[in-house]
Amino acid sequence: MQIKSNKAMKKIAALSVLSAAMMASSNSQACSADPFISAVCIMALAGNQATGGFDSYVPAVGQQLPVSSYQALYSLVGNTYGGNSSSFNLPNLQGRFVVGAGVQAATGIAYPIGKAQDNTPTILLTESQLPSHTHALSSATSPISFSGNVSLSFQNVSFATSLSGVTAATTLANVGGSVDGSALQLYASHGGTTTNEPQGASLTLTTGSSAKIYSNATPSVSMIGGANGSIRGTAPVTFTGTPTTTLGGAATTIMVGTPTASVAGLGANITGKTAATGIGAAVTIMPSYIAMRYFIAVNGLYPVSN
């Protein structure tokens, strides 16, 4: 039902409002005995008393009321908190804080009437929400990389390697050799026992005596080599196969002198990350609180604007 008023009705309503204001408690959260319709208040009731029969108040828990039974309240609240042409919802203040409607001057955030936002009681902070801070780099827990140009000079440095601790063993088991004796020469001497020399510098019969300087019997003397021996010459030896050599021990190399390094003016940068810390636990955003019951006035004085 649309409520219309004229000047007389406004004067009467104004007097009623003034009288109610004088009788009401000074605490804006207290529930008045003769409230304005749609006024919200708090009562410290427990148990079933909260849903008991009150003439002026009902709990503000988002319940739906018929428009036909609460026309005055509907004309003030409408479907702000949900509903349709035949029924409307009351605000649901269970587990919620009430904030003043309008634009917050410091942040510019708008809070429209009737808009509800259910946040979780905890949040997870992001990197952008943390204050500016630093961590010490530690190469023991996180690698540190160095980028840029470094100039090293080894002009005054020499290296010396010592092989005193190294041994070598060569295996000739699979190596074979062959001798070419075509270059060897055989020398003979009569030993001064005859005046007849072998003809043609060869082993043969003597010309004047029946004695022979060789025979086909088994050799009984060795033909001595060397400078005065009877066998002379150089015989080439050919080897086949590959010998293997195994080294043991360890060689040592020492650096003599001091290298020089320069990074001046090269714009080198050090990058790295510190070791991870923290476990990402949620941060509680709920202030200290005590739960009480909100009520909304469904009957009472009808608020009239000037």
C-alpha positions in Angstrom: 0.0 0.0 0.0 1.4 3.4 -1.0 1.2 5.8 1.9 0.4 9.4 1.0 0.7 12.4 3.4 -0.3 16.0 3.5 0.8 18.9 5.6 -1.5 17.9 8.5 -0.3 14.3 8.4 3.3 15.5 8.4 2.7 17.6 11.5 1.1 14.7 13.3 3.9 12.4 12.3 6.5 14.9 13.4 4.9 15.2 16.8 4.8 11.4 17.1 8.4 11.2 16.1 9.4 13.8 18.6 7.5 12.0 21.4 9.1 8.7 20.4 12.5 10.2 20.4 12.1 11.6 23.8 10.9 8.2 25.2 13.6 6.2 23.4 16.9 5.3 24.9 20.0 7.3 24.0 21.7 4.2 22.8 21.3 3.8 19.1 21.7 0.0 19.3 18.9 -0.4 21.9 15.5 -1.6 20.9 12.9 1.1 21.7 9.5 0.2 23.1 7.9 2.3 20.3 10.4 2.2 17.4 10.4 3.5 13.9 9.4 0.9 11.3 12.6 -0.7 9.7 14.8 0.4 12.6 17.5 -2.2 13.5 18.5 -2.9 17.0 20.3 -5.4 19.3 18.9 -7.4 22.2 20.9 -9.8 24.4 18.4 -12.6 24.2 19.3 -16.3 24.3 17.6 -19.5 23.2 14.0 -19.5 22.1 13.4 -15.9 23.3 14.9 -14.6 20.1 11.9 -16.0 18.1 9.3 -15.3 20.7 6.2 -13.2 20.1 7.3 -9.5 19.8 4.7 -7.0 18.6 7.3 -4.7 17.1 10.4 -6.7 16.2 11.4 -9.8 14.3 14.9 -11.3 14.0 16.9 -9.8 11.0 17.9 -13.2 9.6 17.0 -12.7 5.9 13.6 -14.3 6.1 10.9 -13.6 3.5 7.7 -11.7 4.5 4.5 -11.2 2.6 3.9 -7.7 1.2 0.2 -7.8 2.1 1.0 -8.3 5.8 3.8 -5.7 6.1 2.9 -3.0 3.7 4.4 -0.2 5.7 7.7 -2.0 6.1 7.7 -3.0 2.4 7.2 0.7 1.4 10.4 1.5 3.3 12.6 -1.6 2.5 11.2 -2.8 -0.8 13.2 -5.6 -2.5 16.6 -4.2 -1.5 17.5 -7.4 0.3 15.7 -9.7 -2.2 12.1 -10.7 -3.0 9.4 -10.0 -5.6 6.1 -8.2 -6.0 4.3 -10.4 -3.5 7.0 -11.0 -0.9 10.3 -9.3 0.3 13.3 -10.3 2.3 14.6 -8.8 5.5 18.4 -8.1 5.8 20.3 -11.1 7.0 22.7 -9.9 9.7 23.7 -13.3 11.0 27.5 -13.4 11.3 27.9 -10.0 9.6 29.1 -6.5 10.6 27.0 -3.6 9.6 28.9 -0.8 7.7 27.6 2.7 6.8 26.3 3.0 3.3 28.0 5.4 0.9 31.5 6.2 -0.4 34.4 5.8 1.9 36.3 9.1 1.5 39.8 7.8 2.2 39.6 4.8 -0.3 36.9 5.9 -2.7 35.2 2.5 -2.2 31.4 2.6 -2.6 29.2 0.6 -0.2 25.6 0.6 -1.8 22.6 0.1 0.5 21.7 -3.6 0.8 24.8 -5.0 -0.8 26.3 -7.8 1.3 29.8 -9.2 1.0 30.7 -12.4 2.8 34.4 -12.6 3.4 36.3 -15.5 4.9 37.6 -14.8 8.4 41.2 -15.2 7.2 43.2 -14.1 4.1 46.5 -15.1 2.5 48.9 -12.2 2.1 50.5 -11.6 -1.3 53.9 -10.3 -2.0 52.5 -6.8 -2.9 50.9 -6.6 0.6 54.2 -7.1 2.4 56.3 -4.2 3.6 59.5 -3.5 1.8 62.3 -5.7 3.3 65.5 -7.5 2.4 67.1 -10.9 2.9 70.7 -11.8 3.1 72.0 -13.9 0.2 73.4 -17.3 1.2 75.3 -19.5 -1.4 75.0 -22.4 1.0 71.2 -22.6 0.5 70.7 -21.0 -2.9 73.1 -20.8 -5.9 74.4 -17.3 -6.6 75.1 -16.5 -10.3 77.5 -13.8 -11.6 76.8 -12.2 -14.9 79.1 -9.7 -16.7 82.6 -9.6 -18.2 85.6 -10.6 -16.2 89.2 -9.9 -17.4 91.8 -12.5 -16.3 95.5 -12.2 -17.0 97.9 -15.1 -16.9 101.0 -13.3 -18.2 102.9 -13.8 -15.0 101.8 -17.4 -14.4 103.6 -20.6 -15.4 102.8 -24.2 -14.8 105.2 -27.0 -13.8 104.2 -30.7 -14.0 106.0 -33.4 -12.0 106.0 -37.0 -13.2 107.9 -38.4 -10.3 104.9 -40.2 -9.0 104.0 -41.8 -12.3 105.1 -45.4 -13.3 104.7 -47.1 -16.6 104.4 -50.8 -17.4 104.7 -52.0 -21.1 103.3 -55.4 -22.2 105.0 -57.0 -25.3 103.0 -60.3 -25.2 101.4 -59.6 -28.6 104.6 -58.3 -30.3 106.7 -60.4 -32.6 110.0 -59.7 -34.4 111.8 -61.0 -37.5 115.5 -60.5 -38.5 116.7 -60.0 -42.1 120.2 -61.6 -42.1 121.0 -60.8 -45.7 123.2 -57.9 -44.5 125.4 -60.1 -42.3 128.9 -61.1 -43.5 130.8 -64.2 -42.5 134.5 -63.9 -42.0 137.0 -66.8 -41.7 140.7 -67.2 -40.8 143.1 -70.0 -41.4 144.8 -69.3 -38.1 148.3 -69.5 -39.5 148.3 -73.3 -39.9 148.8 -73.3 -43.7 150.1 -71.1 -46.4 147.3 -71.8 -48.7 144.6 -69.3 -48.6 141.1 -70.1 -49.6 140.5 -69.1 -53.2 138.1 -66.3 -53.9 137.7 -65.5 -50.2 135.2 -68.4 -49.9 135.0 -71.6 -47.9 136.5 -74.3 -50.1 139.2 -76.9 -50.4 142.9 -75.8 -50.2 145.0 -76.1 -53.3 148.1 -77.7 -51.9 147.0 -79.9 -49.1 144.4 -82.5 -48.7 143.2 -80.8 -45.4 139.7 -79.2 -45.7 138.8 -76.0 -44.0 135.2 -77.0 -43.5 133.3 -80.2 -43.1 129.7 -81.3 -42.9 130.1 -82.5 -39.3 128.1 -81.0 -36.4 129.6 -77.6 -35.5 131.9 -77.8 -32.5 133.0 -74.1 -32.1 131.1 -70.8 -31.9 131.6 -68.2 -34.4 132.3 -65.1 -32.3 130.7 -61.8 -33.2 132.0 -58.3 -32.6 134.9 -56.3 -34.1 137.3 -59.3 -34.2 134.6 -61.9 -34.7 133.8 -63.9 -37.7 130.2 -62.6 -38.1 129.8 -58.9 -38.9 127.1 -56.6 -40.2 123.8 -55.0 -39.3 120.6 -57.0 -39.6 117.3 -55.1 -39.6 114.6 -56.3 -37.2 110.9 -56.0 -38.0 108.3 -56.0 -35.2 104.6 -56.8 -35.6 101.9 -56.2 -33.1 101.1 -53.4 -30.7 102.7 -53.1 -27.3 100.4 -51.7 -24.5 101.6 -49.3 -21.8 99.8 -48.8 -18.5 100.5 -45.6 -16.4 100.2 -45.7 -12.7 100.5 -43.0 -10.0 99.5 -39.4 -10.3 101.2 -36.5 -12.0 101.2 -33.1 -10.1 100.9 -29.7 -11.7 101.6 -26.5 -9.8 101.0 -22.9 -10.8 103.8 -20.5 -10.3 102.9 -16.9 -10.2 99.6 -15.0 -9.5 96.9 -14.4 -12.1 95.3 -11.0 -12.1 91.5 -10.3 -12.5 89.7 -7.1 -13.2 86.0 -6.3 -13.1 86.2 -2.5 -12.8 83.8 -0.7 -15.2 82.3 -3.8 -16.6 78.9 -3.4 -15.0 78.8 -6.9 -13.6 75.6 -8.0 -11.9 75.0 -10.5 -9.2 71.6 -12.3 -9.2 70.2 -15.0 -6.9 67.4 -15.9 -4.6 67.4 -16.4 -0.9 66.3 -19.6 0.7 62.5 -20.0 0.9 61.0 -19.1 4.2 57.5 -19.0 5.6 54.7 -21.5 5.3 51.9 -19.3 3.9 49.6 -19.5 6.9 46.4 -17.6 6.7 46.1 -14.2 8.6 43.0 -13.7 10.7 41.1 -10.6 9.9 38.3 -11.0 12.4 38.4 -8.4 15.3 37.5 -9.3 18.8 33.7 -9.9 18.9 30.7 -11.1 20.9 27.7 -12.5 19.1 24.3 -11.0 19.9 21.0 -10.9 18.0 19.9 -8.2 15.5 16.2 -7.4 15.2 14.3 -5.2 12.8 11.1 -3.2 13.7 8.1 -4.4 11.6 5.6 -2.3 13.5 5.8 1.2 15.1 6.1 4.7 14.0 6.3 5.4 10.3 9.4 7.7 9.6 8.4 10.8 7.6 10.9 13.0 5.9 10.5 16.8 6.2 
